[in-house]
Amino acid sequence: MKTAQFKALLASLEGLTPSQRRRLADSLTGKAGQAAGPTPLDAILSPRCPDCQSSQVVRNGMHAGQQRYLCKACPRTFNAVSGSPLSRLRDKDRFEAYADCMRQGLSVRDAAAKVGLSVDRAFRWRHRFLQSVVPHQPKGVAGMLEVDETYFRESQKGSRKLTRPARYSGGRAKGAGRKAGDWVPVLVGRVRGQPYTVDKVLVKLNGVEVTAALKDAVKPGETIVCTDGHSAFLRLQASLGVETKYFVASYHGHTNKTFHVQTANNYHEQLKTWIQRGLRGVATKYLPNYLAWHRLMTWNKAGLTTYDVLRSASGQQVINT
């Protein structure tokens, strides 16, 4: 292009609308990415064959701005996020910016405005990013595992059809005379002095469900479970085969500095404040995803990195390892 033509092109850019400017930027970014080769995703996520899990791969051309790979152990071709919940999402060049929003715990509208997505699309991306994190629970932890339950009011937020009358004034998580069907029990276990967290949305708070939620997290001989006096916890020592200590403030007093569930209760407070105030409540059907998100954000005291979010979203276990 000649100099005069280029100057005329630059002058014409002043009349572009905001949407036209974004389309132009996306077009230029896409072309630059194709010319430069592998994207930041390829540098963050170590390419591994989704079929045979082999890491012996070679580059195999580009498609839609993404580096593709060929597995030397099997004939499969793939890209950095193939086989993960992120594989079918478009605009992968925005993943890093969206992961930074997830790192900060931003709302859907704030994330959508920052990354340049619609609100609906930002919401779908949120749950795609969290889908792989839900099963990232600790395995065989050693130390004092404080276990306690908390409750969230059952919410059908976003549902097209409600199975009960609408609650226009919302609801609080405290008060007497609550109906059991209106509340969802959530089990939380925190290892004292360590970042490990196990959590589970329960259908009902009983011994069978509690045992199933904790069986992989504990290790006989190395884990001591400390709980309150709820009947669902009374047979954990027999069902899990681990030493169990019970603490009831009304019976033991408030001065016991060894066996208590204050760490778990503090985590409850942080979790519920973030969900009820920061996010203004969440739908019950998505509650496991939000538990995983909070578990991810509180894993590292030094602060969660954008790369941690991307690796977790692609299926790599970053937390509770």
Residue pairs with C-beta under 8 A, 6 or more apart in sequence:
1 9
13 21
13 24
16 24
22 116
26 91
29 93
30 65
30 93
33 39
33 65
33 93
34 62
34 65
37 62
37 67
38 59
38 67
39 65
39 66
39 67
39 80
39 92
39 93
40 96
41 66
41 80
41 81
41 92
41 95
41 96
41 310
42 67
42 80
44 80
44 96
44 307
44 310
44 311
45 80
45 81
45 310
45 311
45 314
45 316
46 55
47 55
47 57
47 69
47 78
47 80
48 54
48 55
48 57
49 55
49 57
49 69
49 71
49 73
49 74
49 76
49 78
50 76
50 78
50 82
50 83
50 84
51 71
51 74
51 76
51 83
52 71
52 73
52 74
52 76
54 71
54 72
54 73
54 74
56 71
56 72
56 73
57 69
57 70
57 71
57 72
58 69
58 70
58 72
59 67
59 68
59 69
59 70
60 68
60 69
60 70
60 77
61 68
62 68
63 79
65 92
65 93
66 79
66 80
66 92
67 79
67 80
68 77
68 78
68 79
69 77
69 78
69 79
69 80
70 76
70 77
71 77
71 78
79 87
80 314
81 87
81 92
81 314
83 315
84 132
84 313
84 314
84 315
85 128
85 129
85 131
85 132
85 313
85 315
86 92
86 95
86 128
86 129
86 313
86 314
89 95
89 125
89 128
94 115
94 116
94 117
95 310
96 306
96 310
97 114
97 115
98 111
98 115
98 117
98 122
98 125
98 129
99 129
99 306
99 307
99 309
99 310
99 313
100 306
100 309
101 110
101 111
101 114
101 115
102 111
102 126
102 129
102 293
102 309
103 297
103 304
103 305
103 306
103 308
103 309
105 274
105 278
105 293
105 297
106 114
107 278
107 279
108 119
108 122
108 123
108 126
109 119
109 122
111 117
111 122
111 126
112 118
112 119
112 121
112 122
115 122
117 125
126 289
127 286
127 289
128 313
129 309
129 312
129 313
130 289
130 290
130 292
130 293
130 313
131 289
131 313
132 312
132 313
132 314
132 315
133 289
133 292
133 293
133 295
133 296
133 312
133 313
133 319
134 288
134 289
134 291
134 292
136 292
136 295
136 312
136 317
136 318
136 319
136 320
137 198
137 199
137 216
137 217
137 320
138 191
138 196
138 197
138 198
138 216
138 217
138 320
139 216
139 217
139 320
140 216
140 217
140 218
140 219
140 222
140 223
141 191
141 194
141 196
141 217
141 218
141 219
141 222
141 223
142 219
142 222
142 223
143 191
143 192
143 193
143 194
143 222
143 223
143 224
144 191
144 192
144 193
144 224
144 226
145 189
145 190
145 191
145 192
145 198
145 214
145 217
145 218
145 223
145 224
145 225
145 226
146 189
146 190
146 191
146 192
146 226
146 227
146 260
146 261
146 262
146 263
146 264
147 187
147 188
147 189
147 210
147 214
147 225
147 226
147 227
147 233
147 236
147 261
147 264
148 187
148 188
148 227
148 228
148 261
148 264
148 265
148 268
149 185
149 186
149 187
149 188
149 202
149 205
149 230
149 232
150 173
150 185
150 186
150 188
150 268
150 271
150 272
151 173
151 183
151 184
151 185
151 186
152 173
152 183
152 184
152 186
152 272
152 275
152 284
152 287
153 171
153 172
153 173
153 182
153 183
153 184
154 181
154 182
154 183
154 184
154 284
155 281
155 282
155 283
155 284
156 162
156 163
156 164
156 283
156 284
157 281
157 282
157 283
158 283
159 283
170 281
171 182
173 272
173 276
184 201
184 202
184 284
184 287
185 201
185 202
185 204
185 205
186 199
186 200
186 201
186 202
186 287
186 291
187 198
187 199
187 200
187 202
187 205
187 209
187 210
187 213
187 214
188 197
188 198
188 199
188 264
188 267
188 268
188 271
189 197
189 198
189 199
189 214
189 217
189 225
189 264
190 196
190 197
190 263
190 264
190 267
191 197
192 263
195 298
195 299
195 300
195 301
195 319
196 217
196 320
197 267
197 295
197 298
197 299
197 320
198 213
198 214
198 217
198 320
199 291
199 295
200 209
200 213
200 291
201 284
201 287
201 288
201 291
202 209
202 210
202 213
203 209
205 230
205 232
206 232
207 231
207 232
207 233
207 234
207 235
207 236
207 239
209 232
210 232
210 233
210 236
211 235
211 236
211 239
211 240
214 225
214 236
214 240
215 240
217 223
218 225
218 240
218 242
219 242
220 240
220 241
220 242
221 242
223 242
223 243
224 242
224 243
224 244
224 245
225 236
225 237
225 240
225 242
225 243
225 244
225 245
226 244
226 245
226 246
226 247
226 259
226 260
226 261
227 233
227 236
227 244
227 245
227 246
227 247
227 261
228 246
228 247
228 248
228 261
229 246
229 247
229 248
229 251
233 244
233 246
234 246
236 242
236 244
237 243
237 244
245 259
246 259
247 256
247 259
247 260
247 261
252 259
267 298
270 294
270 298
271 291
271 294
274 294
275 281
275 282
275 290
275 294
279 290
282 290
295 319
295 320
296 304
296 308
296 309
296 312
296 318
296 319
297 304
299 308
299 318
299 319
299 320
300 308
308 318
311 318
312 318
312 319
